[in-house]
Amino acid sequence: MKYKSLLLDVDGTLVPVGPNTIPSEKVIESLKQAKKTVRVSLVSGRCLDWLTEIFKVLDLTDPCIINGGSQIIDPKTKKILWERPINKEDVGKVLRIVERDKIPFVVSDNGVEYANPSQDEFGNPLAIKLSYFDSKEKSDRCLEILRTISGISAHKTFSWDKDRKYRMDIYITHKEATKHQAAQELARILGIDTSEMIGVGDARNDVPLLNACGLKIAMGNADHKLKIGAHYIAPTVDEDGVAHVVEKFILS
């Protein structure tokens, strides 16, 4: 199979989980070579401001999926090519839950992130992140409550706190704005079939991404559930797993 597109999750895949990280030199060079053969796109829960440096370092030109699947943008011009914000009524339902349970949260409104905003009227709410669950039981209980809101999609993902201790977040988007739907839309924009895409990820919220792609690759440090459904397990992010993927499936 000759693949035409490489879709890369960012945190835990392209770069280690943590703030202010950029790809290793080996990964940067491998993607430079990959761009001569395939379209290279990032697929991230981050908003634009948190991706700008990586876009620049990698000199990306192909459309990228950001805000958890709720936007596709041109990384050069920052033009929005497609988006699907959360319905404002559903935003209100989520915020009533977090207020009741006193959960720290961030709302991405039109690409700007607001931590624990007091108002619930947003212009273009793209994603909501509930932060710093310190146990599986707490995050599972919150997910169960959120699933009663039919208009949203909610997934668990790894994060970190101010002391760099790993925590679990819950990432919320419109029900039709997961990485799966965004990957399908990206294929349409690129004029290719999703079977011609390689998806690479590490976290549970990357399951929809991999399910949309012809070749499903989980990192060595990936969530067990992601590994179960993958066609191939790459080395870990600390072992430059993305460079290995490029060498094995694109350059060889």
C-alpha positions as CSV (number, residue, x, y, z in Angstrom):
1,M,0.0,0.0,0.0
2,K,1.3,3.4,-1.0
3,Y,0.2,5.8,1.7
4,K,-0.4,9.5,0.9
5,S,-0.9,11.1,4.3
6,L,0.7,10.8,7.8
7,L,-1.4,12.0,10.7
8,L,0.5,12.5,14.0
9,D,-0.8,13.1,17.4
10,V,1.4,15.6,19.3
11,D,1.7,15.0,23.1
12,G,3.1,11.5,23.8
13,T,3.6,10.8,20.1
14,L,5.5,13.6,18.4
15,V,6.8,15.1,21.6
16,P,7.0,13.9,25.3
17,V,4.0,14.8,27.4
18,G,4.7,18.1,29.1
19,P,4.8,21.9,28.4
20,N,7.1,23.6,26.0
21,T,8.4,20.5,24.2
22,I,9.5,20.3,20.6
23,P,10.4,17.3,18.4
24,S,13.8,15.8,18.6
25,E,16.3,16.5,15.8
26,K,15.9,12.9,14.6
27,V,12.2,13.3,14.3
28,I,12.5,16.7,12.6
29,E,14.8,15.3,10.0
30,S,12.7,12.2,9.4
31,L,9.6,14.4,8.8
32,K,11.5,16.7,6.5
33,Q,12.2,13.6,4.3
34,A,8.6,12.3,4.7
35,K,7.2,15.6,3.3
36,K,8.8,14.8,0.0
37,T,6.6,11.7,-0.3
38,V,3.4,12.2,1.8
39,R,1.2,14.9,3.3
40,V,2.1,15.4,6.9
41,S,-0.5,16.7,9.4
42,L,-0.7,17.1,13.1
43,V,-3.8,16.0,15.0
44,S,-3.9,17.6,18.5
45,G,-6.0,18.6,21.4
46,R,-3.9,21.8,21.6
47,C,-5.2,25.1,20.4
48,L,-3.3,27.1,17.8
49,D,-1.2,29.1,20.2
50,W,0.3,25.9,21.7
51,L,1.2,24.5,18.3
52,T,2.7,27.5,16.5
53,E,6.3,26.7,17.5
54,I,6.0,23.1,16.4
55,F,4.5,24.2,13.1
56,K,7.4,26.5,12.6
57,V,10.1,23.9,13.6
58,L,8.6,21.3,11.3
59,D,7.8,23.9,8.5
60,L,4.4,22.3,8.0
61,T,2.3,23.3,5.0
62,D,-0.4,20.6,5.0
63,P,-3.7,21.2,6.9
64,C,-3.7,20.2,10.6
65,I,-6.4,19.1,13.0
66,I,-6.5,21.1,16.3
67,N,-8.6,21.6,19.3
68,G,-9.3,17.9,19.6
69,G,-10.9,17.5,16.2
70,S,-13.1,20.7,16.2
71,Q,-10.9,22.6,13.7
72,I,-8.8,22.0,10.6
73,I,-6.4,24.9,9.8
74,D,-3.7,25.8,7.4
75,P,-0.6,25.9,9.6
76,K,1.1,28.6,7.4
77,T,-1.8,31.1,6.9
78,K,-3.7,30.1,10.1
79,K,-6.9,30.0,7.9
80,I,-9.7,27.9,9.3
81,L,-10.6,25.3,6.7
82,W,-13.3,23.5,8.7
83,E,-14.7,23.6,12.2
84,R,-17.5,22.2,14.4
85,P,-17.9,24.1,17.7
86,I,-19.9,22.7,20.7
87,N,-23.5,23.8,20.9
88,K,-23.8,26.5,23.5
89,E,-26.6,24.7,25.3
90,D,-24.3,21.7,25.8
91,V,-21.5,24.0,27.0
92,G,-23.9,25.2,29.7
93,K,-24.7,21.7,30.7
94,V,-21.0,20.8,31.1
95,L,-20.2,23.9,33.1
96,R,-23.1,23.2,35.5
97,I,-21.5,19.8,36.2
98,V,-18.0,21.2,36.7
99,E,-19.3,24.0,39.0
100,R,-21.2,21.5,41.1
101,D,-18.3,19.1,41.4
102,K,-15.7,21.9,41.6
103,I,-13.6,20.6,38.7
104,P,-10.8,22.8,37.2
105,F,-11.5,23.4,33.5
106,V,-10.4,25.3,30.4
107,V,-12.7,26.5,27.6
108,S,-11.2,27.0,24.2
109,D,-13.3,29.8,22.7
110,N,-12.4,30.8,19.1
111,G,-8.9,29.4,19.7
112,V,-8.2,31.3,22.9
113,E,-8.1,29.2,26.1
114,Y,-9.8,30.5,29.3
115,A,-9.1,28.8,32.6
116,N,-12.1,28.5,34.9
117,P,-14.1,31.3,33.2
118,S,-17.1,32.5,35.3
119,Q,-19.3,33.3,32.3
120,D,-20.9,30.6,30.1
121,E,-21.6,32.8,27.0
122,F,-18.9,32.0,24.4
123,G,-18.6,33.1,20.8
124,N,-17.3,29.9,19.3
125,P,-16.6,27.2,22.0
126,L,-14.4,24.6,20.3
127,A,-13.4,22.4,23.3
128,I,-13.6,22.1,27.0
129,K,-10.9,20.4,29.1
130,L,-11.6,19.2,32.6
131,S,-8.3,19.0,34.4
132,Y,-6.2,17.1,36.9
133,F,-8.2,14.0,37.9
134,D,-5.9,12.1,40.3
135,S,-7.6,8.7,40.1
136,K,-9.3,6.5,37.5
137,E,-12.4,6.3,39.6
138,K,-12.9,10.0,39.6
139,S,-12.4,10.4,35.9
140,D,-14.6,7.4,35.1
141,R,-17.4,8.8,37.3
142,C,-17.2,12.1,35.6
143,L,-17.3,10.5,32.1
144,E,-20.4,8.6,33.1
145,I,-22.2,11.8,33.9
146,L,-21.0,13.6,30.8
147,R,-22.3,10.8,28.6
148,T,-25.8,11.9,29.5
149,I,-25.2,14.9,27.3
150,S,-25.9,13.6,23.8
151,G,-24.4,16.5,21.8
152,I,-20.8,16.0,23.0
153,S,-17.9,13.6,22.8
154,A,-15.7,13.1,25.8
155,H,-12.4,11.2,26.1
156,K,-9.7,10.8,28.7
157,T,-6.2,11.9,28.0
158,F,-2.9,12.4,30.0
159,S,-1.8,15.8,31.2
160,W,0.4,17.3,33.9
161,D,0.0,19.8,36.8
162,K,2.2,22.7,37.9
163,D,4.5,20.3,39.8
164,R,4.8,18.2,36.6
165,K,3.0,15.3,38.2
166,Y,1.0,13.3,35.6
167,R,-2.8,13.6,35.8
168,M,-5.8,12.6,33.8
169,D,-7.9,15.1,31.9
170,I,-11.2,14.8,30.1
171,Y,-11.4,16.5,26.7
172,I,-14.8,17.5,25.4
173,T,-15.8,18.4,21.8
174,H,-18.9,18.4,19.7
175,K,-20.1,14.8,19.1
176,E,-19.2,15.2,15.4
177,A,-15.8,16.8,16.1
178,T,-13.7,13.9,17.3
179,K,-10.4,13.1,15.6
180,H,-12.3,10.5,13.5
181,Q,-14.6,13.0,11.9
182,A,-11.9,15.5,11.4
183,A,-9.6,12.9,9.8
184,Q,-12.4,12.1,7.4
185,E,-12.9,15.8,6.6
186,L,-9.1,16.2,6.1
187,A,-9.1,13.3,3.6
188,R,-11.8,15.1,1.7
189,I,-9.8,18.4,1.7
190,L,-6.6,16.5,0.5
191,G,-8.5,14.6,-2.1
192,I,-7.5,11.2,-0.9
193,D,-9.2,8.2,0.7
194,T,-8.9,7.5,4.5
195,S,-7.4,4.1,3.6
196,E,-4.4,6.0,2.3
197,M,-3.7,7.6,5.7
198,I,-1.4,6.5,8.4
199,G,-2.6,7.5,11.9
200,V,-0.1,7.5,14.9
201,G,-1.1,8.1,18.5
202,D,-0.6,7.2,22.1
203,A,-3.7,8.1,24.2
204,R,-7.3,6.8,24.4
205,N,-8.6,9.9,22.6
206,D,-6.5,8.7,19.6
207,V,-8.7,5.7,19.2
208,P,-11.1,7.6,16.9
209,L,-8.1,8.9,14.8
210,L,-6.6,5.4,14.3
211,N,-10.1,4.0,13.5
212,A,-10.3,6.5,10.6
213,C,-7.0,5.5,9.0
214,G,-5.8,2.7,6.8
215,L,-2.7,2.0,8.9
216,K,-3.2,2.3,12.6
217,I,0.0,2.7,14.7
218,A,0.3,3.0,18.4
219,M,3.4,4.3,20.2
220,G,5.3,2.0,22.5
221,N,4.2,4.2,25.4
222,A,0.5,4.1,24.3
223,D,-2.6,3.3,26.2
224,H,-3.3,-0.4,26.3
225,K,-6.7,0.1,24.6
226,L,-5.0,1.9,21.7
227,K,-2.4,-0.9,21.3
228,I,-5.1,-3.6,21.1
229,G,-6.6,-2.0,17.9
230,A,-3.4,-1.0,16.3
231,H,-1.8,-2.7,13.2
232,Y,1.7,-1.9,14.5
233,I,3.4,-0.8,17.8
234,A,6.2,1.7,17.2
235,P,9.0,2.5,19.7
236,T,8.2,5.0,22.4
237,V,8.2,8.8,22.0
238,D,11.5,8.9,24.0
239,E,12.9,6.4,21.5
240,D,11.9,8.6,18.5
241,G,9.1,6.3,17.5
242,V,7.8,8.8,14.8
243,A,11.1,8.6,13.0
244,H,10.9,4.8,13.1
245,V,7.4,5.0,11.5
246,V,8.6,7.3,8.8
247,E,11.6,5.1,8.0
248,K,9.6,1.8,8.0
249,F,6.4,2.8,6.2
250,I,7.2,5.9,4.1
251,L,10.9,6.0,3.2
252,S,11.7,2.2,2.8
